[in-house]
């Protein structure tokens, strides 16, 4: 069994006071079991002021996580907050590792190597070498692309469930995003937490409300990696304009356009992000877009974000034997909330009596989906609210 502890602080000026607040809330002497690991999310300022380093140096276990726009736990929701969740157990083992710097030409090798290293650190015999869950925290590297990192990660992990997200911050292009590991902060490295033993994670993925408007489905007829070239045999730009969209909706690159794809592999449709459509007519996406997949542009607004958050809470409240819940929401969802920027986090307060939980925003979400046979298939998402129940 896993026990989850949560703590948070808004103290960004005094590292010693911040540490005192966190340790008081955790009460580690009373609550720690045989094996433990920390998952840390915070505003960039906590890194810059040395609070992350001081906190991790005082903890008797490894920590990993990333920077975020905002986070919520135990009915607290703030934009300038450090949140620490601790998983502790007598019968679950944990290992962590940080990758070498990720470059455009070395993505696959860096990701595969850090997974092998984390796997080797699990120990405990042959059975323990089969993780039940991987938690992954990845950097947004503009010249590498989230697609390349997520593809390499999911390939390395195979059929082991992977849950996590990409780091983000409060800047337009995530200039300050960092991955965190044992007190260090990195703009170009991937952090992993592997778990083995009595772990039976359950996952929930919610992106669109039932009322969300969907335009007519088309078929991606030409694509390469995360680039869509043609839909229904015509350049993407022409297809989008045939739907009544203006070029201003998708050529500025200031706000991503959500779309859903159905890969036809027995998993539910996933929502992806169309970053920009180039004048040449093709579109650059945040994730892979396989040729032959069904494609439709979708609409999501402030009301839809709150509705899907409530739907997720309803599902989570039905879970039995929940010892802890991790939740990631796409940073684009927060943008859609506008002046109601805390509304999604406030909805999660209903989980307070169910189990300890933590929500943080991400620059891309990683969470498995079930296929027709009930087996989990790892997926990278955008505009989505994902959750992992332990």
VMD Tcl script that draws the C-alpha trace (Angstrom):
set ca {
  {0.00 0.00 0.00}
  {1.10 3.56 -0.73}
  {0.47 6.50 1.55}
  {0.53 10.02 0.11}
  {1.46 13.08 2.15}
  {1.05 16.63 0.87}
  {2.47 19.98 1.95}
  {2.76 23.45 0.48}
  {4.14 26.90 1.14}
  {3.80 30.36 -0.33}
  {6.89 31.60 1.52}
  {9.31 32.66 -1.19}
  {11.46 35.20 0.67}
  {12.77 33.11 3.57}
  {14.08 29.61 2.67}
  {14.33 28.59 6.32}
  {10.72 29.53 7.02}
  {9.54 27.75 3.87}
  {11.39 24.60 4.94}
  {9.91 24.81 8.42}
  {6.37 25.07 7.02}
  {6.80 22.07 4.72}
  {8.38 19.82 7.35}
  {5.73 20.72 9.92}
  {2.94 19.75 7.55}
  {4.59 16.47 6.54}
  {5.56 15.31 10.06}
  {8.04 12.86 8.53}
  {9.08 11.23 11.80}
  {5.54 10.03 12.36}
  {4.46 9.34 8.79}
  {7.38 7.93 6.78}
  {7.38 4.22 5.98}
  {10.25 2.06 4.64}
  {10.53 3.55 1.13}
  {9.71 7.11 0.08}
  {9.98 9.56 -2.80}
  {9.00 13.22 -3.22}
  {7.19 14.85 -6.16}
  {7.73 18.61 -6.28}
  {5.99 21.37 -8.26}
  {6.51 25.10 -7.86}
  {6.62 28.55 -9.38}
  {10.02 29.43 -10.89}
  {10.72 31.91 -8.12}
  {11.14 29.10 -5.58}
  {14.00 27.77 -7.69}
  {15.65 31.16 -8.11}
  {15.46 31.97 -4.39}
  {17.13 28.71 -3.38}
  {14.11 27.26 -1.60}
  {13.95 24.13 -3.77}
  {17.61 23.37 -3.10}
  {17.32 23.91 0.65}
  {14.17 21.81 0.93}
  {15.50 18.86 -1.07}
  {18.75 18.94 0.89}
  {16.79 18.45 4.11}
  {14.70 15.49 2.90}
  {15.81 11.88 3.50}
  {14.62 10.69 0.06}
  {14.90 11.57 -3.63}
  {12.66 14.19 -5.21}
  {11.65 14.92 -8.79}
  {9.16 17.24 -10.47}
  {9.04 20.46 -12.46}
  {8.02 24.08 -12.49}
  {4.39 24.89 -13.11}
  {2.02 27.81 -13.61}
  {-0.09 26.99 -10.56}
  {-0.94 24.11 -8.26}
  {-3.63 22.95 -5.86}
  {-3.76 20.51 -2.96}
  {-5.84 20.16 0.21}
  {-8.24 22.92 -0.86}
  {-5.34 25.31 -1.47}
  {-4.88 26.73 -4.96}
  {-2.25 29.31 -5.75}
  {-0.09 30.59 -8.60}
  {2.92 31.35 -6.41}
  {3.16 28.16 -4.41}
  {5.53 25.27 -3.81}
  {3.77 21.93 -3.40}
  {5.44 18.72 -2.28}
  {3.77 15.32 -2.35}
  {5.48 12.37 -0.66}
  {4.74 8.77 -1.57}
  {5.77 6.35 1.16}
  {5.31 2.60 1.48}
  {6.58 -0.59 3.07}
  {5.92 -2.76 0.01}
  {6.55 -0.41 -2.95}
  {10.04 0.46 -4.16}
  {10.98 3.75 -5.81}
  {13.89 4.84 -7.95}
  {14.66 8.18 -9.62}
  {17.07 9.37 -12.28}
  {17.84 12.46 -14.33}
  {18.88 12.29 -17.97}
  {21.91 13.74 -19.67}
  {21.22 17.02 -21.53}
  {18.74 16.37 -24.35}
  {19.76 17.59 -27.78}
  {17.92 17.45 -31.08}
  {20.21 14.76 -32.43}
  {20.38 12.73 -29.22}
  {16.81 12.66 -27.89}
  {16.25 8.93 -28.25}
  {19.54 7.86 -26.70}
  {19.27 10.27 -23.74}
  {15.74 9.15 -22.92}
  {16.46 5.44 -23.30}
  {19.58 5.73 -21.14}
  {17.86 7.46 -18.22}
  {15.07 4.88 -18.23}
  {17.62 2.04 -18.14}
  {19.46 3.73 -15.30}
  {16.30 4.26 -13.24}
  {15.30 0.66 -13.93}
  {18.66 -0.60 -12.70}
  {18.31 1.35 -9.46}
  {15.03 -0.37 -8.51}
  {16.90 -3.49 -7.39}
  {15.24 -6.20 -5.34}
  {15.53 -9.06 -7.82}
  {14.12 -9.88 -11.22}
  {10.47 -9.27 -10.32}
  {11.23 -5.74 -9.09}
  {12.78 -4.92 -12.46}
  {9.29 -4.65 -13.93}
  {7.94 -1.24 -12.92}
  {4.24 -0.89 -12.29}
  {4.31 2.84 -13.06}
  {6.62 5.53 -14.41}
  {6.20 9.18 -13.42}
  {7.88 11.46 -15.96}
  {8.69 15.18 -15.86}
  {10.07 16.62 -19.09}
  {11.36 20.02 -20.22}
  {9.90 22.10 -23.01}
  {12.84 22.59 -25.38}
  {11.73 24.67 -28.35}
  {14.37 23.47 -30.82}
  {13.86 19.80 -29.84}
  {10.08 19.67 -29.54}
  {7.83 17.95 -27.03}
  {6.83 15.43 -29.68}
  {10.37 14.05 -29.98}
  {10.79 13.71 -26.22}
  {7.39 12.12 -25.60}
  {7.79 9.71 -28.53}
  {11.20 8.57 -27.26}
  {9.90 8.25 -23.69}
  {6.87 6.15 -24.57}
  {9.02 3.98 -26.85}
  {11.58 3.37 -24.09}
  {8.95 2.46 -21.50}
  {7.04 0.09 -23.77}
  {3.85 -1.17 -22.16}
  {4.69 0.20 -18.69}
  {2.11 2.92 -17.81}
  {3.62 6.41 -17.95}
  {2.04 9.42 -16.23}
  {3.37 12.95 -15.98}
  {3.81 16.15 -17.92}
  {6.01 18.81 -19.43}
  {7.21 21.69 -17.30}
  {5.77 25.15 -17.80}
  {5.84 28.63 -16.29}
  {4.07 31.96 -16.62}
  {5.93 33.10 -19.76}
  {4.54 32.93 -23.28}
  {7.16 30.48 -24.61}
  {8.08 28.80 -21.31}
  {11.46 30.54 -21.18}
  {11.86 29.73 -17.47}
  {10.55 26.15 -17.37}
  {12.67 23.75 -15.34}
  {12.74 20.07 -14.48}
  {13.58 19.46 -10.82}
  {15.59 16.60 -9.35}
  {17.15 16.35 -5.89}
  {17.47 20.11 -5.50}
  {18.83 20.79 -8.97}
  {16.94 22.55 -11.77}
  {17.41 21.76 -15.45}
  {16.10 23.24 -18.69}
  {17.22 20.33 -20.88}
  {16.84 17.11 -18.86}
  {14.15 14.51 -18.18}
  {13.43 13.27 -14.64}
  {11.87 9.87 -13.97}
  {10.38 8.12 -10.96}
  {9.87 4.37 -11.26}
  {7.71 2.30 -8.91}
  {7.58 -1.44 -8.44}
  {5.63 -3.64 -6.08}
  {2.01 -3.40 -4.97}
  {1.04 -0.53 -7.25}
  {-2.19 -0.66 -9.26}
  {-2.63 2.78 -10.85}
  {-5.90 3.82 -12.48}
  {-6.13 6.66 -14.97}
  {-8.76 9.15 -16.11}
  {-8.53 11.36 -19.20}
  {-10.99 14.19 -19.85}
  {-10.61 16.84 -22.53}
  {-13.97 17.85 -23.97}
  {-17.43 18.23 -22.43}
  {-20.30 16.34 -24.01}
  {-21.59 19.65 -25.34}
  {-18.35 20.53 -27.14}
  {-18.96 21.43 -30.77}
  {-17.15 19.23 -33.25}
  {-16.91 20.01 -36.91}
  {-17.17 17.29 -39.53}
  {-14.50 14.59 -39.29}
  {-11.88 14.46 -42.03}
  {-8.96 12.09 -42.64}
  {-5.29 13.02 -42.40}
  {-4.02 11.98 -45.80}
  {-0.44 13.24 -45.53}
  {1.61 13.79 -42.40}
  {5.11 13.35 -41.04}
  {5.72 13.08 -37.30}
  {4.05 16.12 -35.77}
  {3.42 17.89 -39.10}
  {0.04 17.72 -40.87}
  {0.33 18.39 -44.57}
  {-3.03 17.35 -46.01}
  {-6.53 16.49 -44.79}
  {-8.97 14.87 -47.21}
  {-6.33 15.26 -49.91}
  {-6.04 19.05 -49.71}
  {-3.46 21.22 -47.88}
  {-4.34 21.68 -44.22}
  {-4.75 25.45 -44.59}
  {-7.36 24.97 -47.31}
  {-9.20 22.35 -45.30}
  {-9.39 24.61 -42.23}
  {-10.66 27.54 -44.26}
  {-13.32 25.29 -45.81}
  {-14.66 24.87 -42.26}
  {-15.19 28.62 -42.00}
  {-12.09 29.31 -39.94}
  {-10.15 32.49 -40.58}
  {-6.40 32.39 -41.14}
  {-6.14 34.64 -38.08}
  {-7.37 31.69 -35.99}
  {-4.38 29.52 -36.70}
  {-1.53 31.48 -38.31}
  {-0.50 33.83 -35.54}
  {0.91 31.11 -33.29}
  {-0.27 33.06 -30.23}
  {-2.97 30.58 -29.21}
  {-2.98 26.90 -30.07}
  {-6.01 25.45 -31.85}
  {-7.43 22.23 -30.31}
  {-8.31 19.31 -32.51}
  {-9.19 15.68 -31.90}
  {-7.79 12.66 -33.70}
  {-8.95 9.07 -33.74}
  {-6.05 6.78 -34.58}
  {-8.37 3.82 -35.17}
  {-6.45 1.60 -32.75}
  {-9.25 1.01 -30.28}
  {-8.41 3.90 -27.94}
  {-10.72 6.91 -27.52}
  {-9.98 10.05 -29.58}
  {-7.32 12.31 -28.08}
  {-7.12 16.09 -28.20}
  {-3.98 17.62 -29.70}
  {-2.71 21.15 -30.16}
  {-2.18 22.76 -33.57}
  {0.55 25.27 -32.80}
  {0.65 27.15 -36.09}
  {-0.20 26.76 -39.77}
  {2.61 27.91 -42.02}
  {2.00 30.02 -45.15}
  {3.00 26.99 -47.21}
  {-0.17 25.29 -45.97}
  {1.07 22.68 -43.50}
  {0.52 22.69 -39.74}
  {2.94 22.11 -36.87}
  {1.43 20.25 -33.91}
  {2.62 19.53 -30.38}
  {2.29 15.79 -30.91}
  {2.34 13.05 -33.52}
  {-0.41 13.06 -36.15}
  {-0.47 9.71 -37.96}
  {-1.51 9.48 -41.58}
  {-4.91 7.81 -41.85}
  {-6.20 9.12 -38.53}
  {-9.59 10.81 -38.37}
  {-9.30 14.55 -37.68}
  {-11.72 17.19 -36.44}
  {-11.35 20.72 -35.08}
  {-13.03 21.12 -31.68}
  {-14.16 24.00 -29.53}
  {-13.31 24.41 -25.85}
  {-14.09 27.47 -23.76}
  {-14.12 28.54 -20.11}
  {-17.38 26.74 -19.38}
  {-16.08 23.58 -21.00}
  {-12.93 23.62 -18.88}
  {-14.97 23.82 -15.68}
  {-17.45 21.20 -16.89}
  {-14.72 18.69 -17.68}
  {-13.08 19.37 -14.31}
  {-16.37 18.52 -12.60}
  {-16.71 15.38 -14.71}
  {-13.25 14.31 -13.63}
  {-14.03 14.90 -9.97}
  {-17.20 12.81 -10.29}
  {-15.14 9.92 -11.69}
  {-12.49 10.24 -9.00}
  {-15.07 10.27 -6.22}
  {-16.25 6.88 -7.46}
  {-12.81 5.33 -7.12}
  {-12.38 2.76 -4.35}
  {-9.23 2.38 -2.27}
  {-7.72 5.67 -3.42}
  {-4.57 6.43 -1.42}
  {-3.51 9.45 -3.45}
  {-4.33 11.25 -6.68}
  {-2.07 13.14 -9.09}
  {-3.73 15.48 -11.59}
  {-2.25 17.47 -14.48}
  {-4.15 20.04 -16.51}
  {-2.95 21.60 -19.73}
  {-1.77 25.18 -19.35}
  {-3.92 26.06 -22.39}
  {-6.98 25.17 -20.31}
  {-5.98 27.81 -17.77}
  {-5.58 30.36 -20.58}
  {-9.15 29.62 -21.68}
  {-10.40 30.40 -18.15}
  {-9.42 34.05 -18.58}
  {-10.25 36.04 -15.45}
  {-11.62 32.87 -13.82}
  {-8.13 31.41 -13.69}
  {-8.63 29.60 -10.37}
  {-11.96 27.95 -11.21}
  {-10.58 24.60 -12.34}
  {-8.40 24.27 -9.25}
  {-11.32 25.19 -6.99}
  {-13.43 22.39 -8.47}
  {-10.84 19.90 -7.20}
  {-11.48 20.89 -3.60}
  {-14.34 18.37 -3.61}
  {-11.66 15.64 -3.49}
  {-10.44 16.79 -0.08}
  {-12.26 14.10 1.86}
  {-11.62 11.36 -0.70}
  {-7.83 11.13 -0.70}
  {-4.76 13.39 -0.68}
  {-4.42 14.94 -4.12}
  {-2.27 17.32 -6.09}
  {-3.05 19.25 -9.28}
  {-0.50 21.16 -11.32}
  {-0.53 22.70 -14.77}
  {1.61 21.23 -17.53}
  {2.86 22.17 -20.98}
  {1.69 18.78 -22.29}
  {0.18 15.81 -20.46}
  {1.24 12.15 -20.48}
  {-1.38 9.58 -19.47}
  {-2.46 6.12 -20.67}
  {-5.79 5.37 -22.32}
  {-7.57 2.01 -22.37}
  {-8.04 0.25 -25.70}
  {-10.86 -2.10 -26.65}
  {-9.30 -5.00 -24.72}
  {-8.96 -2.97 -21.52}
  {-5.17 -2.70 -21.81}
  {-3.52 0.66 -21.22}
  {-1.82 2.43 -24.14}
  {0.45 5.38 -23.34}
  {-0.51 8.70 -24.92}
  {0.65 12.33 -25.00}
  {-2.20 14.88 -24.76}
  {-2.96 18.59 -25.08}
  {-5.89 20.67 -23.77}
  {-6.56 17.72 -21.45}
  {-7.12 16.99 -17.75}
  {-5.43 13.74 -16.73}
  {-5.36 11.96 -13.39}
  {-3.61 8.99 -11.80}
  {-5.12 7.24 -8.79}
  {-2.81 5.22 -6.54}
}
mol new
graphics top color blue
foreach p $ca { graphics top sphere $p radius 0.5 }
foreach p [lrange $ca 0 end-1] q [lrange $ca 1 end] { graphics top cylinder $p $q radius 0.2 }
display resetview
